[in-house]
Structures are given as C-alpha cells and as structure tokens.
Amino acid sequence: MISNHQMEPLTFKELDYIADCISNEAMLAKHCAATAAASKHPAIQQALMGFASRHGQHMDTLVNMLQAHSGIAPTQPQ
C-alpha cells in the first residue's frame, strides 16, 4: 500500500491526456475572452470573463500537478 505522501510516476498516456487537457483549457479560456470582448452586453461579458478565469485556474491546477510529479516522471515510454 502506498502512503499518502508517496506519489507514483505518471504514465506517458496520462501525461499525454493531461497535456491535451491543458491545451483544451487554454483554448476555452481564449474563446471565452474573445467572445466577451465581442459582446456588447455587460452581463454576458462578465459571465464569459468568469468562465475564462475558471479555465485559467483549471490550466494552472493541471500545470502545478505536472510540476509536482516532474521529479518522478518516467524517462522511457511504458
């Protein structure tokens, strides 16, 4: 059994999936920000900017998780 403080290395499949998620979150944040900029309705702009911010937070969480696992990342494909 693994203790709560010991992390297992991520597989390359997991790393690829997380990289795709980061890319998707970045794209969604950009689309929300662009749509907010094009909108003339303040409530819609505010909602879209909130969505853009939330996608940025998701992206930051994923990047931080990758950084936490960087010391135990696999060196060869599994």
All heavy atoms as a GROMACS GRO file, in nm:
protein
  588
    1MET      N    1   0.084  -0.119   0.000
    1MET     CA    2   0.000   0.000   0.000
    1MET      C    3   0.088   0.125   0.000
    1MET      O    4   0.189   0.131   0.067
    1MET     CB    5  -0.089  -0.004   0.124
    1MET     CG    6  -0.186   0.107   0.131
    1MET     SD    7  -0.320   0.060   0.241
    1MET     CE    8  -0.418   0.202   0.222
    2ILE      N    9   0.046   0.225  -0.075
    2ILE     CA   10   0.123   0.348  -0.089
    2ILE      C   11   0.075   0.448   0.015
    2ILE      O   12  -0.045   0.468   0.034
    2ILE     CB   13   0.106   0.406  -0.230
    2ILE    CG1   14   0.158   0.307  -0.334
    2ILE    CG2   15   0.178   0.539  -0.242
    2ILE    CD1   16   0.127   0.348  -0.475
    3SER      N   17   0.170   0.513   0.082
    3SER     CA   18   0.131   0.616   0.179
    3SER      C   19   0.078   0.738   0.105
    3SER      O   20   0.100   0.755  -0.014
    3SER     CB   21   0.250   0.654   0.266
    3SER     OG   22   0.341   0.731   0.192
    4ASN      N   23   0.010   0.824   0.176
    4ASN     CA   24  -0.047   0.944   0.116
    4ASN      C   25   0.060   1.041   0.065
    4ASN      O   26   0.031   1.126  -0.017
    4ASN     CB   27  -0.137   1.016   0.216
    4ASN     CG   28  -0.263   0.939   0.243
    4ASN    OD1   29  -0.305   0.856   0.163
    4ASN    ND2   30  -0.325   0.965   0.357
    5HIS      N   31   0.183   1.028   0.112
    5HIS     CA   32   0.288   1.124   0.076
    5HIS      C   33   0.376   1.075  -0.038
    5HIS      O   34   0.459   1.147  -0.085
    5HIS     CB   35   0.375   1.155   0.198
    5HIS     CG   36   0.296   1.215   0.312
    5HIS    ND1   37   0.242   1.341   0.305
    5HIS    CD2   38   0.261   1.165   0.431
    5HIS    CE1   39   0.177   1.366   0.417
    5HIS    NE2   40   0.186   1.260   0.495
    6GLN      N   41   0.356   0.952  -0.082
    6GLN     CA   42   0.438   0.895  -0.188
    6GLN      C   43   0.357   0.893  -0.318
    6GLN      O   44   0.250   0.836  -0.325
    6GLN     CB   45   0.481   0.753  -0.151
    6GLN     CG   46   0.573   0.690  -0.252
    6GLN     CD   47   0.613   0.551  -0.210
    6GLN    OE1   48   0.576   0.504  -0.104
    6GLN    NE2   49   0.688   0.484  -0.294
    7MET      N   50   0.410   0.959  -0.422
    7MET     CA   51   0.340   0.965  -0.550
    7MET      C   52   0.397   0.861  -0.645
    7MET      O   53   0.517   0.838  -0.648
    7MET     CB   54   0.354   1.103  -0.612
    7MET     CG   55   0.280   1.212  -0.538
    7MET     SD   56   0.282   1.370  -0.626
    7MET     CE   57   0.453   1.418  -0.612
    8GLU      N   58   0.309   0.802  -0.722
    8GLU     CA   59   0.350   0.712  -0.829
    8GLU      C   60   0.380   0.795  -0.954
    8GLU      O   61   0.314   0.898  -0.977
    8GLU     CB   62   0.236   0.615  -0.861
    8GLU     CG   63   0.211   0.512  -0.754
    8GLU     CD   64   0.318   0.405  -0.750
    8GLU    OE1   65   0.366   0.363  -0.858
    8GLU    OE2   66   0.354   0.365  -0.639
    9PRO      N   67   0.477   0.752  -1.036
    9PRO     CA   68   0.502   0.826  -1.160
    9PRO      C   69   0.380   0.817  -1.253
    9PRO      O   70   0.311   0.716  -1.255
    9PRO     CB   71   0.622   0.757  -1.223
    9PRO     CG   72   0.668   0.654  -1.127
    9PRO     CD   73   0.569   0.642  -1.018
   10LEU      N   74   0.357   0.923  -1.327
   10LEU     CA   75   0.250   0.921  -1.426
   10LEU      C   76   0.297   0.843  -1.548
   10LEU      O   77   0.414   0.847  -1.584
   10LEU     CB   78   0.213   1.064  -1.467
   10LEU     CG   79   0.156   1.152  -1.358
   10LEU    CD1   80   0.148   1.296  -1.406
   10LEU    CD2   81   0.021   1.102  -1.314
   11THR      N   82   0.205   0.775  -1.612
   11THR     CA   83   0.239   0.704  -1.736
   11THR      C   84   0.242   0.804  -1.851
   11THR      O   85   0.190   0.917  -1.839
   11THR     CB   86   0.135   0.595  -1.767
   11THR    OG1   87   0.010   0.659  -1.796
   11THR    CG2   88   0.119   0.497  -1.651
   12PHE      N   89   0.301   0.764  -1.963
   12PHE     CA   90   0.303   0.853  -2.078
   12PHE      C   91   0.162   0.879  -2.129
   12PHE      O   92   0.132   0.989  -2.175
   12PHE     CB   93   0.393   0.796  -2.189
   12PHE     CG   94   0.537   0.827  -2.167
   12PHE    CD1   95   0.620   0.735  -2.106
   12PHE    CD2   96   0.590   0.950  -2.203
   12PHE    CE1   97   0.753   0.763  -2.084
   12PHE    CE2   98   0.724   0.979  -2.180
   12PHE     CZ   99   0.805   0.886  -2.121
   13LYS      N  100   0.075   0.782  -2.119
   13LYS     CA  101  -0.064   0.802  -2.159
   13LYS      C  102  -0.130   0.908  -2.071
   13LYS      O  103  -0.201   0.996  -2.120
   13LYS     CB  104  -0.141   0.670  -2.149
   13LYS     CG  105  -0.282   0.678  -2.201
   13LYS     CD  106  -0.348   0.540  -2.202
   13LYS     CE  107  -0.488   0.549  -2.259
   13LYS     NZ  108  -0.551   0.419  -2.271
   14GLU      N  109  -0.105   0.903  -1.942
   14GLU     CA  110  -0.158   1.004  -1.850
   14GLU      C  111  -0.100   1.142  -1.880
   14GLU      O  112  -0.172   1.242  -1.879
   14GLU     CB  113  -0.129   0.965  -1.705
   14GLU     CG  114  -0.209   0.845  -1.657
   14GLU     CD  115  -0.161   0.789  -1.526
   14GLU    OE1  116  -0.039   0.795  -1.496
   14GLU    OE2  117  -0.247   0.736  -1.453
   15LEU      N  118   0.031   1.146  -1.908
   15LEU     CA  119   0.095   1.273  -1.941
   15LEU      C  120   0.036   1.333  -2.069
   15LEU      O  121   0.011   1.453  -2.076
   15LEU     CB  122   0.246   1.255  -1.955
   15LEU     CG  123   0.321   1.224  -1.826
   15LEU    CD1  124   0.465   1.185  -1.857
   15LEU    CD2  125   0.316   1.341  -1.730
   16ASP      N  126   0.013   1.249  -2.170
   16ASP     CA  127  -0.048   1.296  -2.294
   16ASP      C  128  -0.188   1.349  -2.270
   16ASP      O  129  -0.228   1.452  -2.325
   16ASP     CB  130  -0.053   1.184  -2.398
   16ASP     CG  131   0.080   1.157  -2.464
   16ASP    OD1  132   0.170   1.243  -2.456
   16ASP    OD2  133   0.095   1.048  -2.524
   17TYR      N  134  -0.264   1.278  -2.188
   17TYR     CA  135  -0.400   1.321  -2.157
   17TYR      C  136  -0.399   1.456  -2.086
   17TYR      O  137  -0.477   1.546  -2.120
   17TYR     CB  138  -0.470   1.216  -2.071
   17TYR     CG  139  -0.610   1.256  -2.032
   17TYR    CD1  140  -0.714   1.250  -2.123
   17TYR    CD2  141  -0.637   1.303  -1.903
   17TYR    CE1  142  -0.842   1.290  -2.089
   17TYR    CE2  143  -0.765   1.343  -1.868
   17TYR     CZ  144  -0.866   1.336  -1.961
   17TYR     OH  145  -0.993   1.375  -1.925
   18ILE      N  146  -0.309   1.472  -1.990
   18ILE     CA  147  -0.301   1.599  -1.916
   18ILE      C  148  -0.257   1.712  -2.008
   18ILE      O  149  -0.310   1.823  -2.001
   18ILE     CB  150  -0.207   1.585  -1.794
   18ILE    CG1  151  -0.270   1.487  -1.693
   18ILE    CG2  152  -0.181   1.720  -1.729
   18ILE    CD1  153  -0.176   1.442  -1.584
   19ALA      N  154  -0.163   1.684  -2.098
   19ALA     CA  155  -0.120   1.786  -2.195
   19ALA      C  156  -0.237   1.828  -2.284
   19ALA      O  157  -0.254   1.947  -2.312
   19ALA     CB  158  -0.005   1.734  -2.280
   20ASP      N  159  -0.319   1.732  -2.327
   20ASP     CA  160  -0.438   1.765  -2.406
   20ASP      C  161  -0.535   1.850  -2.325
   20ASP      O  162  -0.595   1.945  -2.377
   20ASP     CB  163  -0.510   1.638  -2.453
   20ASP     CG  164  -0.437   1.567  -2.566
   20ASP    OD1  165  -0.348   1.628  -2.630
   20ASP    OD2  166  -0.470   1.449  -2.592
   21CYS      N  167  -0.553   1.817  -2.198
   21CYS     CA  168  -0.643   1.894  -2.111
   21CYS      C  169  -0.594   2.037  -2.095
   21CYS      O  170  -0.674   2.132  -2.099
   21CYS     CB  171  -0.657   1.827  -1.975
   21CYS     SG  172  -0.753   1.674  -1.978
   22ILE      N  173  -0.464   2.055  -2.077
   22ILE     CA  174  -0.407   2.189  -2.064
   22ILE      C  175  -0.432   2.269  -2.192
   22ILE      O  176  -0.474   2.385  -2.188
   22ILE     CB  177  -0.256   2.182  -2.030
   22ILE    CG1  178  -0.237   2.129  -1.888
   22ILE    CG2  179  -0.190   2.319  -2.048
   22ILE    CD1  180  -0.094   2.094  -1.854
   23SER      N  181  -0.410   2.205  -2.306
   23SER     CA  182  -0.433   2.271  -2.435
   23SER      C  183  -0.580   2.310  -2.450
   23SER      O  184  -0.612   2.421  -2.495
   23SER     CB  185  -0.390   2.177  -2.548
   23SER     OG  186  -0.419   2.233  -2.673
   24ASN      N  187  -0.669   2.220  -2.413
   24ASN     CA  188  -0.813   2.248  -2.423
   24ASN      C  189  -0.855   2.362  -2.330
   24ASN      O  190  -0.934   2.448  -2.369
   24ASN     CB  191  -0.895   2.123  -2.392
   24ASN     CG  192  -0.884   2.018  -2.500
   24ASN    OD1  193  -0.852   2.049  -2.614
   24ASN    ND2  194  -0.910   1.894  -2.464
   25GLU      N  195  -0.803   2.362  -2.208
   25GLU     CA  196  -0.837   2.469  -2.114
   25GLU      C  197  -0.788   2.604  -2.166
   25GLU      O  198  -0.858   2.705  -2.155
   25GLU     CB  199  -0.779   2.441  -1.975
   25GLU     CG  200  -0.843   2.324  -1.903
   25GLU     CD  201  -0.988   2.345  -1.864
   25GLU    OE1  202  -1.036   2.460  -1.859
   25GLU    OE2  203  -1.055   2.244  -1.838
   26ALA      N  204  -0.668   2.606  -2.224
   26ALA     CA  205  -0.615   2.730  -2.281
   26ALA      C  206  -0.702   2.780  -2.395
   26ALA      O  207  -0.734   2.899  -2.404
   26ALA     CB  208  -0.471   2.710  -2.329
   27MET      N  209  -0.745   2.687  -2.482
   27MET     CA  210  -0.830   2.723  -2.595
   27MET      C  211  -0.965   2.777  -2.545
   27MET      O  212  -1.013   2.880  -2.594
   27MET     CB  213  -0.853   2.603  -2.686
   27MET     CG  214  -0.946   2.632  -2.802
   27MET     SD  215  -1.013   2.485  -2.882
   27MET     CE  216  -1.101   2.407  -2.748
   28LEU      N  217  -1.024   2.710  -2.448
   28LEU     CA  218  -1.153   2.754  -2.396
   28LEU      C  219  -1.142   2.893  -2.331
   28LEU      O  220  -1.231   2.978  -2.348
   28LEU     CB  221  -1.208   2.653  -2.296
   28LEU     CG  222  -1.255   2.522  -2.358
   28LEU    CD1  223  -1.277   2.416  -2.250
   28LEU    CD2  224  -1.383   2.544  -2.438
   29ALA      N  225  -1.034   2.916  -2.257
   29ALA     CA  226  -1.014   3.048  -2.194
   29ALA      C  227  -1.003   3.157  -2.300
   29ALA      O  228  -1.064   3.264  -2.288
   29ALA     CB  229  -0.890   3.045  -2.105
   30LYS      N  230  -0.929   3.128  -2.408
   30LYS     CA  231  -0.913   3.227  -2.515
   30LYS      C  232  -1.045   3.254  -2.586
   30LYS      O  233  -1.077   3.368  -2.617
   30LYS     CB  234  -0.808   3.178  -2.616
   30LYS     CG  235  -0.666   3.186  -2.563
   30LYS     CD  236  -0.568   3.132  -2.664
   30LYS     CE  237  -0.429   3.124  -2.604
   30LYS     NZ  238  -0.333   3.061  -2.697
   31HIS      N  239  -1.121   3.148  -2.612
   31HIS     CA  240  -1.251   3.166  -2.678
   31HIS      C  241  -1.347   3.248  -2.592
   31HIS      O  242  -1.418   3.335  -2.643
   31HIS     CB  243  -1.314   3.031  -2.713
   31HIS     CG  244  -1.258   2.968  -2.835
   31HIS    ND1  245  -1.283   3.013  -2.962
   31HIS    CD2  246  -1.176   2.860  -2.849
   31HIS    CE1  247  -1.219   2.937  -3.049
   31HIS    NE2  248  -1.154   2.843  -2.983
   32CYS      N  249  -1.349   3.219  -2.463
   32CYS     CA  250  -1.437   3.294  -2.372
   32CYS      C  251  -1.397   3.441  -2.369
   32CYS      O  252  -1.483   3.530  -2.375
   32CYS     CB  253  -1.432   3.235  -2.232
   32CYS     SG  254  -1.518   3.077  -2.216
   33ALA      N  255  -1.267   3.468  -2.360
   33ALA     CA  256  -1.219   3.606  -2.356
   33ALA      C  257  -1.250   3.679  -2.486
   33ALA      O  258  -1.292   3.796  -2.485
   33ALA     CB  259  -1.070   3.610  -2.325
   34ALA      N  260  -1.231   3.612  -2.598
   34ALA     CA  261  -1.258   3.674  -2.728
   34ALA      C  262  -1.406   3.703  -2.746
   34ALA      O  263  -1.445   3.809  -2.796
   34ALA     CB  264  -1.207   3.584  -2.841
   35THR      N  265  -1.490   3.609  -2.704
   35THR     CA  266  -1.634   3.629  -2.716
   35THR      C  267  -1.680   3.741  -2.623
   35THR      O  268  -1.767   3.821  -2.658
   35THR     CB  269  -1.709   3.498  -2.686
   35THR    OG1  270  -1.659   3.396  -2.773
   35THR    CG2  271  -1.858   3.514  -2.709
   36ALA      N  272  -1.621   3.747  -2.504
   36ALA     CA  273  -1.655   3.855  -2.411
   36ALA      C  274  -1.619   3.990  -2.471
   36ALA      O  275  -1.695   4.087  -2.460
   36ALA     CB  276  -1.583   3.835  -2.278
   37ALA      N  277  -1.503   3.998  -2.536
   37ALA     CA  278  -1.460   4.123  -2.598
   37ALA      C  279  -1.553   4.165  -2.711
   37ALA      O  280  -1.573   4.285  -2.735
   37ALA     CB  281  -1.317   4.110  -2.649
   38ALA      N  282  -1.612   4.066  -2.779
   38ALA     CA  283  -1.700   4.097  -2.891
   38ALA      C  284  -1.843   4.129  -2.847
   38ALA      O  285  -1.920   4.187  -2.924
   38ALA     CB  286  -1.703   3.979  -2.989
   39SER      N  287  -1.876   4.092  -2.724
   39SER     CA  288  -2.012   4.114  -2.674
   39SER      C  289  -2.033   4.259  -2.632
   39SER      O  290  -1.942   4.324  -2.582
   39SER     CB  291  -2.039   4.022  -2.555
   39SER     OG  292  -2.166   4.048  -2.500
   40LYS      N  293  -2.155   4.306  -2.650
   40LYS     CA  294  -2.188   4.441  -2.608
   40LYS      C  295  -2.272   4.442  -2.481
   40LYS      O  296  -2.302   4.547  -2.426
   40LYS     CB  297  -2.263   4.512  -2.720
   40LYS     CG  298  -2.178   4.532  -2.844
   40LYS     CD  299  -2.248   4.617  -2.947
   40LYS     CE  300  -2.175   4.638  -3.075
   40LYS     NZ  301  -2.039   4.608  -3.090
   41HIS      N  302  -2.306   4.324  -2.432
   41HIS     CA  303  -2.391   4.312  -2.313
   41HIS      C  304  -2.302   4.290  -2.190
   41HIS      O  305  -2.232   4.188  -2.181
   41HIS     CB  306  -2.488   4.196  -2.331
   41HIS     CG  307  -2.600   4.197  -2.233
   41HIS    ND1  308  -2.584   4.158  -2.102
   41HIS    CD2  309  -2.730   4.233  -2.248
   41HIS    CE1  310  -2.699   4.168  -2.040
   41HIS    NE2  311  -2.791   4.214  -2.126
   42PRO      N  312  -2.302   4.383  -2.093
   42PRO     CA  313  -2.212   4.373  -1.977
   42PRO      C  314  -2.228   4.244  -1.896
   42PRO      O  315  -2.128   4.188  -1.851
   42PRO     CB  316  -2.249   4.495  -1.892
   42PRO     CG  317  -2.310   4.592  -1.987
   42PRO     CD  318  -2.378   4.509  -2.092
   43ALA      N  319  -2.350   4.195  -1.880
   43ALA     CA  320  -2.369   4.073  -1.801
   43ALA      C  321  -2.308   3.952  -1.872
   43ALA      O  322  -2.249   3.865  -1.808
   43ALA     CB  323  -2.518   4.049  -1.775
   44ILE      N  324  -2.320   3.950  -2.004
   44ILE     CA  325  -2.261   3.840  -2.081
   44ILE      C  326  -2.109   3.851  -2.076
   44ILE      O  327  -2.039   3.750  -2.059
   44ILE     CB  328  -2.314   3.840  -2.226
   44ILE    CG1  329  -2.463   3.803  -2.224
   44ILE    CG2  330  -2.234   3.745  -2.314
   44ILE    CD1  331  -2.532   3.813  -2.358
   45GLN      N  332  -2.057   3.972  -2.091
   45GLN     CA  333  -1.911   3.992  -2.081
   45GLN      C  334  -1.860   3.943  -1.947
   45GLN      O  335  -1.759   3.873  -1.941
   45GLN     CB  336  -1.877   4.141  -2.098
   45GLN     CG  337  -1.896   4.193  -2.237
   45GLN     CD  338  -1.872   4.343  -2.243
   45GLN    OE1  339  -1.894   4.416  -2.146
   45GLN    NE2  340  -1.829   4.391  -2.359
   46GLN      N  341  -1.929   3.979  -1.841
   46GLN     CA  342  -1.887   3.940  -1.706
   46GLN      C  343  -1.889   3.788  -1.690
   46GLN      O  344  -1.795   3.730  -1.636
   46GLN     CB  345  -1.975   4.006  -1.601
   46GLN     CG  346  -1.932   3.978  -1.460
   46GLN     CD  347  -2.021   4.050  -1.358
   46GLN    OE1  348  -2.122   4.110  -1.393
   46GLN    NE2  349  -1.981   4.044  -1.232
   47ALA      N  350  -1.995   3.725  -1.738
   47ALA     CA  351  -2.005   3.579  -1.727
   47ALA      C  352  -1.894   3.511  -1.805
   47ALA      O  353  -1.829   3.417  -1.755
   47ALA     CB  354  -2.142   3.532  -1.776
   48LEU      N  355  -1.871   3.557  -1.927
   48LEU     CA  356  -1.766   3.496  -2.010
   48LEU      C  357  -1.627   3.517  -1.951
   48LEU      O  358  -1.543   3.426  -1.956
   48LEU     CB  359  -1.774   3.551  -2.152
   48LEU     CG  360  -1.892   3.499  -2.235
   48LEU    CD1  361  -1.911   3.584  -2.360
   48LEU    CD2  362  -1.871   3.353  -2.270
   49MET      N  363  -1.601   3.632  -1.895
   49MET     CA  364  -1.471   3.655  -1.831
   49MET      C  365  -1.456   3.566  -1.708
   49MET      O  366  -1.345   3.520  -1.677
   49MET     CB  367  -1.451   3.802  -1.798
   49MET     CG  368  -1.432   3.890  -1.922
   49MET     SD  369  -1.308   3.829  -2.040
   49MET     CE  370  -1.159   3.841  -1.942
   50GLY      N  371  -1.566   3.541  -1.638
   50GLY     CA  372  -1.562   3.447  -1.527
   50GLY      C  373  -1.527   3.307  -1.574
   50GLY      O  374  -1.448   3.236  -1.512
   51PHE      N  375  -1.587   3.267  -1.688
   51PHE     CA  376  -1.555   3.135  -1.745
   51PHE      C  377  -1.409   3.129  -1.787
   51PHE      O  378  -1.340   3.030  -1.765
   51PHE     CB  379  -1.644   3.105  -1.866
   51PHE     CG  380  -1.791   3.090  -1.835
   51PHE    CD1  381  -1.885   3.132  -1.927
   51PHE    CD2  382  -1.835   3.037  -1.715
   51PHE    CE1  383  -2.021   3.120  -1.899
   51PHE    CE2  384  -1.970   3.024  -1.688
   51PHE     CZ  385  -2.063   3.065  -1.780
   52ALA      N  386  -1.361   3.236  -1.849
   52ALA     CA  387  -1.221   3.240  -1.893
   52ALA      C  388  -1.128   3.227  -1.773
   52ALA      O  389  -1.028   3.153  -1.778
   52ALA     CB  390  -1.193   3.370  -1.969
   53SER      N  391  -1.161   3.296  -1.665
   53SER     CA  392  -1.080   3.288  -1.543
   53SER      C  393  -1.080   3.147  -1.486
   53SER      O  394  -0.976   3.094  -1.446
   53SER     CB  395  -1.133   3.387  -1.440
   53SER     OG  396  -1.064   3.373  -1.318
   54ARG      N  397  -1.196   3.084  -1.486
   54ARG     CA  398  -1.207   2.948  -1.432
   54ARG      C  399  -1.127   2.849  -1.516
   54ARG      O  400  -1.060   2.762  -1.463
   54ARG     CB  401  -1.355   2.908  -1.427
   54ARG     CG  402  -1.379   2.780  -1.356
   54ARG     CD  403  -1.358   2.800  -1.206
   54ARG     NE  404  -1.390   2.676  -1.140
   54ARG     CZ  405  -1.337   2.637  -1.028
   54ARG    NH1  406  -1.249   2.713  -0.967
   54ARG    NH2  407  -1.369   2.524  -0.975
   55HIS      N  408  -1.130   2.865  -1.648
   55HIS     CA  409  -1.049   2.777  -1.734
   55HIS      C  410  -0.900   2.801  -1.708
   55HIS      O  411  -0.820   2.707  -1.710
   55HIS     CB  412  -1.084   2.799  -1.881
   55HIS     CG  413  -1.215   2.739  -1.920
   55HIS    ND1  414  -1.243   2.605  -1.910
   55HIS    CD2  415  -1.328   2.797  -1.967
   55HIS    CE1  416  -1.367   2.582  -1.951
   55HIS    NE2  417  -1.421   2.698  -1.986
   56GLY      N  418  -0.862   2.926  -1.683
   56GLY     CA  419  -0.723   2.955  -1.648
   56GLY      C  420  -0.683   2.888  -1.517
   56GLY      O  421  -0.571   2.837  -1.504
   57GLN      N  422  -0.775   2.886  -1.421
   57GLN     CA  423  -0.748   2.818  -1.293
   57GLN      C  424  -0.732   2.668  -1.314
   57GLN      O  425  -0.643   2.605  -1.255
   57GLN     CB  426  -0.860   2.846  -1.194
   57GLN     CG  427  -0.866   2.987  -1.144
   57GLN     CD  428  -0.992   3.016  -1.064
   57GLN    OE1  429  -1.076   2.929  -1.042
   57GLN    NE2  430  -1.007   3.140  -1.020
   58HIS      N  431  -0.816   2.610  -1.399
   58HIS     CA  432  -0.804   2.467  -1.429
   58HIS      C  433  -0.668   2.437  -1.492
   58HIS      O  434  -0.601   2.339  -1.457
   58HIS     CB  435  -0.914   2.422  -1.526
   58HIS     CG  436  -1.051   2.424  -1.468
   58HIS    ND1  437  -1.163   2.417  -1.546
   58HIS    CD2  438  -1.096   2.434  -1.341
   58HIS    CE1  439  -1.271   2.422  -1.470
   58HIS    NE2  440  -1.232   2.433  -1.345
   59MET      N  441  -0.628   2.524  -1.585
   59MET     CA  442  -0.499   2.506  -1.650
   59MET      C  443  -0.385   2.515  -1.549
   59MET      O  444  -0.292   2.432  -1.550
   59MET     CB  445  -0.483   2.612  -1.760
   59MET     CG  446  -0.368   2.588  -1.853
   59MET     SD  447  -0.367   2.700  -1.994
   59MET     CE  448  -0.383   2.861  -1.917
   60ASP      N  449  -0.391   2.612  -1.459
   60ASP     CA  450  -0.289   2.627  -1.355
   60ASP      C  451  -0.283   2.504  -1.265
   60ASP      O  452  -0.174   2.458  -1.228
   60ASP     CB  453  -0.315   2.751  -1.271
   60ASP     CG  454  -0.293   2.880  -1.346
   60ASP    OD1  455  -0.227   2.878  -1.453
   60ASP    OD2  456  -0.342   2.985  -1.298
   61THR      N  457  -0.399   2.450  -1.231
   61THR     CA  458  -0.403   2.330  -1.146
   61THR      C  459  -0.335   2.213  -1.216
   61THR      O  460  -0.256   2.141  -1.155
   61THR     CB  461  -0.550   2.293  -1.113
   61THR    OG1  462  -0.608   2.400  -1.040
   61THR    CG2  463  -0.557   2.164  -1.032
   62LEU      N  464  -0.362   2.196  -1.345
   62LEU     CA  465  -0.300   2.086  -1.420
   62LEU      C  466  -0.149   2.105  -1.431
   62LEU      O  467  -0.072   2.010  -1.413
   62LEU     CB  468  -0.364   2.076  -1.559
   62LEU     CG  469  -0.507   2.025  -1.561
   62LEU    CD1  470  -0.571   2.054  -1.696
   62LEU    CD2  471  -0.513   1.877  -1.528
   63VAL      N  472  -0.106   2.228  -1.458
   63VAL     CA  473   0.038   2.255  -1.469
   63VAL      C  474   0.107   2.231  -1.334
   63VAL      O  475   0.215   2.170  -1.328
   63VAL     CB  476   0.063   2.399  -1.520
   63VAL    CG1  477   0.209   2.439  -1.505
   63VAL    CG2  478   0.017   2.411  -1.664
   64ASN      N  479   0.046   2.276  -1.226
   64ASN     CA  480   0.104   2.255  -1.093
   64ASN      C  481   0.115   2.107  -1.060
   64ASN      O  482   0.212   2.063  -0.999
   64ASN     CB  483   0.022   2.327  -0.986
   64ASN     CG  484   0.036   2.477  -0.994
   64ASN    OD1  485   0.133   2.529  -1.047
   64ASN    ND2  486  -0.064   2.549  -0.944
   65MET      N  487   0.014   2.029  -1.100
   65MET     CA  488   0.019   1.886  -1.076
   65MET      C  489   0.134   1.822  -1.154
   65MET      O  490   0.206   1.738  -1.102
   65MET     CB  491  -0.116   1.823  -1.117
   65MET     CG  492  -0.134   1.679  -1.076
   65MET     SD  493  -0.064   1.556  -1.188
   65MET     CE  494  -0.131   1.606  -1.343
   66LEU      N  495   0.152   1.865  -1.276
   66LEU     CA  496   0.264   1.813  -1.355
   66LEU      C  497   0.398   1.849  -1.291
   66LEU      O  498   0.490   1.767  -1.286
   66LEU     CB  499   0.260   1.866  -1.498
   66LEU     CG  500   0.162   1.803  -1.592
   66LEU    CD1  501   0.169   1.870  -1.728
   66LEU    CD2  502   0.185   1.654  -1.605
   67GLN      N  503   0.409   1.970  -1.242
   67GLN     CA  504   0.534   2.012  -1.177
   67GLN      C  505   0.559   1.931  -1.050
   67GLN      O  506   0.673   1.897  -1.020
   67GLN     CB  507   0.529   2.161  -1.144
   67GLN     CG  508   0.539   2.247  -1.268
   67GLN     CD  509   0.517   2.394  -1.241
   67GLN    OE1  510   0.461   2.433  -1.138
   67GLN    NE2  511   0.560   2.479  -1.334
   68ALA      N  512   0.453   1.897  -0.977
   68ALA     CA  513   0.467   1.817  -0.856
   68ALA      C  514   0.517   1.677  -0.889
   68ALA      O  515   0.586   1.614  -0.808
   68ALA     CB  516   0.335   1.809  -0.781
   69HIS      N  517   0.484   1.629  -1.008
   69HIS     CA  518   0.526   1.494  -1.048
   69HIS      C  519   0.656   1.493  -1.131
   69HIS      O  520   0.704   1.388  -1.166
   69HIS     CB  521   0.415   1.427  -1.132
   69HIS     CG  522   0.306   1.370  -1.050
   69HIS    ND1  523   0.202   1.447  -1.001
   69HIS    CD2  524   0.284   1.244  -1.007
   69HIS    CE1  525   0.122   1.370  -0.933
   69HIS    NE2  526   0.166   1.246  -0.933
   70SER      N  527   0.711   1.610  -1.159
   70SER     CA  528   0.826   1.617  -1.251
   70SER      C  529   0.948   1.541  -1.198
   70SER      O  530   1.025   1.486  -1.277
   70SER     CB  531   0.862   1.761  -1.281
   70SER     OG  532   0.909   1.826  -1.165
   71GLY      N  533   0.964   1.534  -1.069
   71GLY     CA  534   1.079   1.463  -1.013
   71GLY      C  535   1.071   1.313  -1.025
   71GLY      O  536   1.173   1.244  -1.015
   72ILE      N  537   0.952   1.262  -1.050
   72ILE     CA  538   0.936   1.116  -1.060
   72ILE      C  539   0.880   1.076  -1.196
   72ILE      O  540   0.827   0.967  -1.212
   72ILE     CB  541   0.845   1.061  -0.947
   72ILE    CG1  542   0.708   1.126  -0.952
   72ILE    CG2  543   0.910   1.077  -0.812
   72ILE    CD1  544   0.606   1.061  -0.860
   73ALA      N  545   0.893   1.165  -1.294
   73ALA     CA  546   0.840   1.136  -1.428
   73ALA      C  547   0.918   1.020  -1.491
   73ALA      O  548   1.038   1.005  -1.469
   73ALA     CB  549   0.852   1.260  -1.516
   74PRO      N  550   0.848   0.939  -1.569
   74PRO     CA  551   0.917   0.829  -1.637
   74PRO      C  552   1.015   0.883  -1.741
   74PRO      O  553   0.994   0.990  -1.796
   74PRO     CB  554   0.804   0.750  -1.704
   74PRO     CG  555   0.691   0.846  -1.714
   74PRO     CD  556   0.707   0.943  -1.602
   75THR      N  557   1.123   0.810  -1.763
   75THR     CA  558   1.224   0.855  -1.858
   75THR      C  559   1.212   0.783  -1.991
   75THR      O  560   1.272   0.822  -2.089
   75THR     CB  561   1.366   0.832  -1.802
   75THR    OG1  562   1.380   0.694  -1.768
   75THR    CG2  563   1.390   0.919  -1.681
   76GLN      N  564   1.137   0.673  -1.996
   76GLN     CA  565   1.117   0.597  -2.120
   76GLN      C  566   0.970   0.563  -2.133
   76GLN      O  567   0.901   0.544  -2.032
   76GLN     CB  568   1.199   0.469  -2.117
   76GLN     CG  569   1.348   0.492  -2.110
   76GLN     CD  570   1.424   0.360  -2.108
   76GLN    OE1  571   1.366   0.253  -2.110
   76GLN    NE2  572   1.555   0.368  -2.103
   77PRO      N  573   0.921   0.552  -2.258
   77PRO     CA  574   0.781   0.513  -2.276
   77PRO      C  575   0.754   0.379  -2.211
   77PRO      O  576   0.838   0.289  -2.213
   77PRO     CB  577   0.765   0.505  -2.427
   77PRO     CG  578   0.875   0.588  -2.484
   77PRO     CD  579   0.988   0.580  -2.384
   78GLN      N  580   0.635   0.368  -2.154
   78GLN     CA  581   0.598   0.243  -2.087
   78GLN      C  582   0.510   0.158  -2.174
   78GLN      O  583   0.431   0.199  -2.247
   78GLN     CB  584   0.525   0.274  -1.957
   78GLN     CG  585   0.612   0.352  -1.863
   78GLN     CD  586   0.535   0.396  -1.738
   78GLN    OE1  587   0.414   0.377  -1.724
   78GLN    NE2  588   0.607   0.458  -1.647
   0.00000   0.00000   0.00000
